[in-house]
């Protein structure tokens, strides 16, 4: 089997207006993503997704399509798509950075391998280490009353864990977390995510103050500019510190571990450059006595499926202690799939089908195709 063609489809998919995410990095109200199809000469097609937002990742569908056409496709055409590790290395040599673009290709290769073998991707990764992936909700950085309303809605849906976006304004951050805690009661687990929005001194002060509301983690409290900043914060607080924007690669993970800068790594298929690279970060965490969860860039159905397979089969991801953010499909009016993923309040499962187990709904793809 050989790769014969790589197809890209730009899409604009709006987020449900009531669930638009506001954080210290800005507002995510629409997803201008890129769907990817890797075609083979045997008629098997693999699906991928570049789920990237420029403000957060530095990538968008325009850069992704350009690099796929001019740099990555020439490395792949005529190659055996089941040689995933070798082809991932070729992509790394052909283009620096741009992990979300590379991840779209890599997840499509796993999709092809699974379809050719007749097995779901998680079985190719060694089989399940859990029955399903525990998930948490994400509450936007909106005014306290609206945040409380969103949090109460999530609890009514069945979520037993969530995080609140902070890092915008200290007083508003406190009021928002207080309102959410009152709305959800004492039993629902609650964390905070600053997206790097606090200076180190403020981060320490805020995390100490927020302990009043029984937060169980603080995600990316400071900007990912200097690992020592995160280490300084972690030494001075008693809440587990989670690294997200600070950890893209296994080397980032090693630096954080050596500096004792984090307790948990938030990893993504997209941010890491693929399923395989994400598992390498999880292996670093395990070796260092740390653990991982899975974060989100509000992925659509294809990338969400890849994240579920990763989480289901990776022991270094402790979804039970730190539930994952595999909730992207719940934010959209459509995830573009013919058969939506089994993602519900508090849990995510894959379809028991070969490969990623998903198929695009061509009518929906055309509806949201960017012209």
C-alpha positions as CSV (number, residue, x, y, z in Angstrom):
1,X,0.0,0.0,0.0
2,X,1.3,3.4,-0.9
3,X,0.2,7.0,-0.2
4,X,-1.3,8.4,-3.4
5,X,-2.7,11.8,-2.4
6,X,-3.2,14.2,0.5
7,X,-6.4,16.2,0.5
8,X,-7.2,19.2,2.7
9,X,-10.6,20.7,3.5
10,X,-10.9,24.1,5.3
11,X,-13.9,24.4,7.6
12,X,-15.4,27.1,9.8
13,X,-17.4,25.6,12.7
14,X,-19.0,27.9,15.2
15,X,-19.1,27.2,18.9
16,X,-22.5,27.2,20.6
17,X,-22.8,30.9,21.6
18,X,-23.7,30.0,25.2
19,X,-20.5,28.0,25.5
20,X,-17.9,30.3,23.9
21,X,-14.6,30.0,25.7
22,X,-13.0,33.2,27.1
23,X,-9.5,32.9,28.7
24,X,-6.4,35.0,29.2
25,X,-5.4,34.1,25.6
26,X,-8.6,35.5,24.1
27,X,-12.0,34.2,22.9
28,X,-12.7,31.0,21.0
29,X,-16.0,31.4,19.3
30,X,-15.4,29.7,15.9
31,X,-13.0,27.0,14.8
32,X,-11.3,27.7,11.5
33,X,-9.8,24.2,11.3
34,X,-8.5,22.0,8.5
35,X,-9.6,18.4,7.8
36,X,-7.1,16.1,6.1
37,X,-7.6,13.0,4.1
38,X,-4.6,10.8,3.3
39,X,-5.5,8.6,0.3
40,X,-3.8,5.3,-0.7
41,X,-3.6,3.3,-3.9
42,X,-5.6,0.5,-2.2
43,X,-8.6,2.7,-1.6
44,X,-8.1,3.1,2.2
45,X,-8.3,6.7,3.4
46,X,-7.1,8.0,6.7
47,X,-8.7,11.1,8.4
48,X,-6.8,13.8,10.3
49,X,-7.6,17.2,11.7
50,X,-5.5,20.4,12.2
51,X,-7.3,21.8,15.2
52,X,-5.3,24.9,15.7
53,X,-5.9,28.5,16.6
54,X,-3.1,31.0,15.7
55,X,-3.3,33.0,19.0
56,X,-2.6,29.8,20.9
57,X,-0.5,27.6,18.6
58,X,0.9,29.9,15.9
59,X,-0.8,27.6,13.3
60,X,-3.9,27.9,11.3
61,X,-5.6,26.2,8.4
62,X,-3.8,28.4,5.8
63,X,-0.3,27.7,7.1
64,X,-1.3,24.0,7.6
65,X,-2.6,23.6,4.0
66,X,0.5,25.4,2.6
67,X,3.0,23.2,4.5
68,X,1.1,20.0,3.7
69,X,1.1,20.8,0.0
70,X,4.6,22.1,-0.4
71,X,6.7,20.4,2.3
72,X,5.0,17.4,3.9
73,X,3.2,15.7,0.9
74,X,6.5,15.4,-1.0
75,X,7.9,13.4,1.9
76,X,4.9,11.1,2.0
77,X,3.7,10.4,-1.6
78,X,4.7,6.8,-2.6
79,X,5.4,5.8,1.0
80,X,3.9,2.9,2.9
81,X,1.4,4.6,5.3
82,X,1.8,1.9,7.9
83,X,5.4,2.9,8.6
84,X,4.2,5.5,11.0
85,X,7.4,6.0,13.1
86,X,9.6,6.4,10.1
87,X,7.2,8.8,8.4
88,X,6.8,10.8,11.6
89,X,10.6,11.3,11.7
90,X,10.5,12.4,8.0
91,X,7.9,15.0,8.8
92,X,10.0,16.2,11.7
93,X,13.0,16.7,9.5
94,X,11.0,18.4,6.8
95,X,9.4,21.1,8.9
96,X,10.3,22.7,12.3
97,X,7.5,23.2,14.8
98,X,3.9,23.2,13.5
99,X,2.9,20.1,15.6
100,X,-0.8,20.4,14.9
101,X,-0.2,20.2,11.2
102,X,2.0,17.1,11.6
103,X,-0.4,15.6,14.0
104,X,-3.2,15.6,11.4
105,X,-1.0,13.5,9.1
106,X,0.1,11.2,11.9
107,X,-3.4,10.5,13.1
108,X,-4.5,9.8,9.6
109,X,-1.7,7.2,9.3
110,X,-2.9,5.5,12.4
111,X,-6.4,5.5,10.9
112,X,-5.1,3.8,7.8
113,X,-3.2,1.2,9.8
114,X,-6.2,0.4,11.9
115,X,-8.5,0.1,8.9
116,X,-6.0,-2.2,7.1
117,X,-5.6,-4.3,10.2
118,X,-9.3,-4.3,11.1
119,X,-8.6,-3.0,14.6
120,X,-9.4,0.2,16.5
121,X,-6.3,2.4,17.1
122,X,-6.3,1.8,20.9
123,X,-5.8,-1.9,20.3
124,X,-2.8,-1.2,18.1
125,X,-1.4,0.9,20.9
126,X,-1.5,-2.1,23.2
127,X,-5.1,-2.3,24.3
128,X,-7.2,-0.5,26.9
129,X,-5.9,0.4,30.3
130,X,-9.4,1.7,31.3
131,X,-12.9,1.1,30.3
132,X,-13.6,4.7,29.3
133,X,-11.9,8.1,29.6
134,X,-13.1,10.2,32.5
135,X,-13.7,13.8,31.4
136,X,-14.2,17.3,33.0
137,X,-16.0,20.4,31.9
138,X,-14.4,23.8,31.2
139,X,-16.1,26.9,32.4
140,X,-15.3,30.1,30.4
141,X,-13.8,33.2,31.9
142,X,-17.1,35.1,31.8
143,X,-18.8,37.1,34.5
144,X,-19.4,35.2,37.8
145,X,-23.2,34.8,37.4
146,X,-22.8,33.4,33.9
147,X,-20.0,31.1,34.9
148,X,-22.1,29.8,37.8
149,X,-25.0,29.1,35.4
150,X,-22.7,27.2,33.0
151,X,-21.2,25.2,35.9
152,X,-24.7,24.3,37.2
153,X,-25.7,23.2,33.7
154,X,-22.7,21.0,33.5
155,X,-23.5,19.3,36.8
156,X,-27.1,18.8,35.7
157,X,-25.7,17.1,32.6
158,X,-23.7,14.7,34.8
159,X,-20.1,16.2,35.1
160,X,-18.5,15.6,38.4
161,X,-15.3,17.5,37.7
162,X,-14.6,20.8,36.0
163,X,-12.1,23.7,35.7
164,X,-12.7,27.5,35.6
165,X,-10.7,29.9,33.3
166,X,-8.8,32.4,35.4
167,X,-5.8,34.7,34.7
168,X,-7.9,37.6,33.4
169,X,-8.3,39.9,36.5
170,X,-7.6,38.8,40.1
171,X,-10.7,40.1,41.6
172,X,-12.9,38.7,38.9
173,X,-11.0,35.4,39.0
174,X,-11.8,35.1,42.7
175,X,-15.5,36.0,42.2
176,X,-15.9,33.6,39.3
177,X,-14.4,30.6,41.2
178,X,-16.4,31.5,44.3
179,X,-19.6,31.6,42.2
180,X,-18.9,28.3,40.5
181,X,-18.1,26.6,43.8
182,X,-21.4,27.8,45.3
183,X,-23.3,26.6,42.2
184,X,-21.8,23.1,42.1
185,X,-21.6,22.3,45.8
186,X,-18.7,20.8,47.7
187,X,-18.6,17.3,46.1
188,X,-17.8,18.3,42.5
189,X,-14.0,18.5,41.8
190,X,-12.9,22.0,40.7
191,X,-9.6,23.2,39.2
192,X,-8.5,26.5,37.7
193,X,-6.7,27.2,34.4
194,X,-4.9,30.5,34.0
195,X,-3.5,29.8,30.5
196,X,-0.3,31.5,31.7
197,X,-2.1,34.7,32.6
198,X,-0.6,35.4,36.0
199,X,2.8,36.9,36.8
200,X,4.6,34.5,39.2
201,X,4.0,36.6,42.4
202,X,0.3,37.0,41.6
203,X,0.1,33.2,40.8
204,X,1.3,32.3,44.2
205,X,-1.1,34.7,45.9
206,X,-4.1,33.7,43.8
207,X,-3.6,29.9,44.2
208,X,-3.2,30.4,48.0
209,X,-6.4,32.4,48.1
210,X,-8.3,30.0,45.8
211,X,-7.6,27.1,48.2
212,X,-10.6,28.4,50.1
213,X,-12.7,27.0,47.3
214,X,-11.1,23.6,47.5
215,X,-9.4,23.7,44.1
216,X,-7.5,20.5,43.3
217,X,-5.2,21.7,40.6
218,X,-3.9,25.0,39.1
219,X,-3.2,24.7,35.3
220,X,-0.5,26.8,33.7
221,X,-0.4,29.5,36.3
222,X,2.4,31.5,34.6
223,X,3.5,32.0,31.0
224,X,5.6,29.3,29.4
225,X,8.6,31.6,29.0
226,X,10.9,30.3,31.8
227,X,10.6,26.9,33.5
228,X,11.9,28.4,36.7
229,X,8.8,30.6,37.1
230,X,6.6,27.5,37.2
231,X,9.0,25.9,39.7
232,X,9.0,28.9,41.9
233,X,5.2,28.9,42.0
234,X,5.0,25.1,42.7
235,X,7.5,25.4,45.6
236,X,5.2,28.0,47.3
237,X,1.8,26.4,46.9
238,X,0.1,23.2,48.1
239,X,-2.1,22.7,45.1
240,X,-0.9,20.4,42.3
241,X,0.5,22.5,39.4
242,X,-0.4,21.4,35.9
243,X,1.8,22.3,32.9
244,X,0.0,22.8,29.5
245,X,1.4,25.6,27.3
246,X,4.9,24.7,28.8
247,X,4.9,21.2,27.5
248,X,4.9,20.4,23.8
249,X,7.7,17.9,23.5
250,X,9.4,15.1,25.5
251,X,12.3,17.6,26.0
252,X,9.9,20.1,27.5
253,X,8.6,17.4,29.8
254,X,12.2,16.5,30.9
255,X,13.0,20.1,31.6
256,X,9.8,20.5,33.7
257,X,10.6,17.3,35.6
258,X,14.2,18.2,36.3
259,X,13.1,21.7,37.6
260,X,10.4,20.1,39.8
261,X,8.1,22.6,38.0
262,X,4.9,20.6,37.6
263,X,2.9,17.7,39.1
264,X,0.9,17.0,36.0
265,X,1.4,17.4,32.2
266,X,-1.6,18.3,30.0
267,X,-0.8,16.6,26.7
268,X,-2.7,16.7,23.3
269,X,-2.4,14.7,20.2
270,X,-2.2,18.0,18.2
271,X,0.2,19.9,20.5
272,X,2.6,17.0,20.6
273,X,2.6,16.3,16.9
274,X,0.7,13.1,17.0
275,X,-0.4,10.1,19.0
276,X,3.1,8.6,19.2
277,X,4.8,11.8,20.3
278,X,2.1,12.3,23.0
279,X,2.8,8.8,24.3
280,X,6.5,9.7,24.6
281,X,5.7,12.6,26.8
282,X,3.5,10.4,29.0
283,X,6.5,8.0,29.2
284,X,8.7,10.8,30.4
285,X,6.1,11.7,33.1
286,X,5.9,8.1,34.3
287,X,9.7,7.8,34.5
288,X,9.8,11.0,36.6
289,X,7.1,9.9,38.9
290,X,4.6,12.4,37.5
291,X,1.3,11.9,35.6
292,X,-0.6,13.3,32.7
293,X,-4.1,14.4,31.6
294,X,-5.3,15.3,28.1
295,X,-6.1,18.9,27.3
296,X,-8.2,20.4,24.6
297,X,-8.1,23.0,21.8
298,X,-11.9,22.4,21.2
299,X,-11.2,19.6,18.7
300,X,-13.8,18.5,16.3
301,X,-14.7,14.8,15.9
302,X,-11.7,13.5,14.1
303,X,-9.1,14.8,16.5
304,X,-11.3,14.0,19.5
305,X,-11.4,10.4,18.4
306,X,-7.6,10.4,18.2
307,X,-7.4,11.8,21.8
308,X,-9.8,9.1,23.1
309,X,-7.7,6.3,21.6
310,X,-4.6,7.9,23.1
311,X,-6.2,8.2,26.5
312,X,-7.8,4.8,26.5
313,X,-4.5,3.0,25.9
314,X,-1.8,5.1,27.7
315,X,-1.1,4.2,31.4
316,X,0.8,7.4,31.9
317,X,-2.4,9.3,31.5
318,X,-4.3,9.3,34.8
319,X,-7.8,10.2,33.7
320,X,-9.3,9.0,36.9
321,X,-7.4,11.4,39.2
322,X,-7.1,14.2,36.6
323,X,-10.1,13.9,34.2
324,X,-9.4,14.8,30.6
325,X,-10.7,17.7,28.5
326,X,-12.1,15.5,25.6
327,X,-15.2,17.6,25.4
328,X,-14.7,19.5,22.1
329,X,-17.7,17.9,20.3
330,X,-20.0,19.1,23.0
331,X,-19.2,22.7,22.2
332,X,-20.4,22.6,18.6
333,X,-23.7,22.5,16.8
334,X,-21.9,19.7,14.7
335,X,-18.7,17.7,15.0
336,X,-18.9,16.9,11.3
337,X,-19.2,13.2,11.9
338,X,-21.7,10.9,10.4
339,X,-22.0,9.1,13.7
340,X,-21.2,11.3,16.7
341,X,-18.6,10.0,19.2
342,X,-19.8,8.5,22.5
343,X,-18.8,11.6,24.4
344,X,-21.1,12.4,27.2
345,X,-21.0,14.2,30.5
346,X,-18.0,12.8,32.4
347,X,-16.9,10.1,30.0
348,X,-15.6,9.5,26.5
349,X,-15.4,6.3,24.5
350,X,-14.3,5.4,21.0
351,X,-16.4,3.7,18.4
352,X,-15.5,0.0,18.3
353,X,-14.5,0.2,14.6
354,X,-11.2,-0.1,12.7
355,X,-8.9,2.9,12.8
356,X,-10.1,6.0,14.5
357,X,-13.6,4.6,14.0
358,X,-15.1,7.8,12.6
359,X,-16.5,8.9,9.2
360,X,-17.1,12.4,8.0
361,X,-20.7,13.4,7.1
362,X,-20.1,14.9,3.7
363,X,-23.2,17.1,3.9
364,X,-22.0,18.7,7.1
365,X,-18.5,19.1,5.7
366,X,-19.9,21.0,2.7
367,X,-22.1,23.1,4.9
368,X,-19.1,24.3,7.0
369,X,-16.5,24.3,4.2
370,X,-14.7,27.7,4.1
371,X,-15.2,29.3,0.7
